[in-house]
């Protein structure tokens, strides 16, 4: 695995805070993640929050909760003006944890897909 890199986690409500907290619980607080919420923000406000977070952290990735959610739309707008900034939607703990631990982004995304399992006896 390579060194840890900076990323922004953004989503509805306390999604980002929870994901950042969960990563810290597993690998420690020096994980390079910054959380952004859309609570009480317009689309322009979310964009400004994301811009500030990317600038402050030096993030190369923004992880968001929903593919067509307000945070993702703002992140995609920001990525158009920030070459090299990746946006990953449908973020989960396995994806963000792998990335924070130094796994290359493509492999971290693959680990998130692999972590999706329907347990026997469910539903």
N, C-alpha and C positions, 0 to 999 in steps of 0.2 A: 504494500500500500504506500501511496505517496503522502506528502504532508497535508495537513488540514487546510482547507480553503474557506474563504468567507462566502456566505450566502444569506439571502433574505428569505424569510418564510412569511407569506401573506395570506390572509383569509378572513372569513366571516367570524364575528364574535371573538372568542378567545382561542380560536383554532391555532393561530401562530404561537401565542404564548404557551399553550399546552404542548405543542410539538417541540418548541425550543426547550421547555422544561423537561420533557421526556428524554430528549437527547442528552441534556445535562445530567440527568439521573443515571444514564447508562455509561457515558464516556467522560463525564466531568464538565465543569463549567467553561473550559477553554476550548469551545467547539467552533467558534467563528460564525455563529448564527445570530441574526437580528430579526425580531418579529415585528410585523406590521399588521394592524387590524383595519377593517373598513368601517368600524363603528363610528357613527356620527360624521361620516365624511361623504362629500359629493365625489363624482368621478374625478374631478380636478384635484380634490383634496387627497384622494387615494394616490393619484399620480404623484403629487408633491411629496407625500409620505414615502412612497417607494423611491423617488429620486433622492430624497434626503438620506434614506437608509443605505442605498447603493453607494452614494458618495461617502458617507461616514464609514462604511464597513469595507469598501473596496470589493464588494461582492461581484462574482462572475456569474451567479445564478440567482434567479428568483423562483422559489417553489410556491405554488398556489394550490388552493383547495379544489376549486371547480373549473372545468375547462372553459366555460363561458361566463364565469362569475365576474363581478366588478373588479376584483383584484387582478384577475388574469387579463382582463381587457386593458387595464391600466399598465400592467407589466409588459404586455405586448407593445403598447404604444411607446413605453420607455425603451424597450429593446430596439425599436426602429431607429432610435437616436443614439444608442450606445452599442457600437459594434462589439461583438464578442459576448454580449450579455445573453445568457440562455434563460428561457422560461420553461419550467416543468410544471404541468398541471396534474391534478389528482394526487398531490403529494401525500405520502404516508410516512409513518415512523420508519419502516425499513428503508425507504428511499433516502430520506434526509439523514438518518443515522449512518448509512453506508457512505454517503457523500461527506458528511462531517468527519468521518473516520479516515478519509483519504482515498476512498474508492473512486476511480474515474467516473464521471457523470453518467456515461452510457451504461456502465456496469451497475451503478447505483440504481438507475431506473429499472434495469432488468431484474435486480434483486427485489424491487418492489412488486413487479409483476409476479415473480416466483413466490412471493410471500402470500399472495391471495389464494386461499384454500377454503372450500366449502366443507366443513366438518360433517362427518357422517351423523345422521340423526337430526341435523339442523332442519329448520323450517318444516 
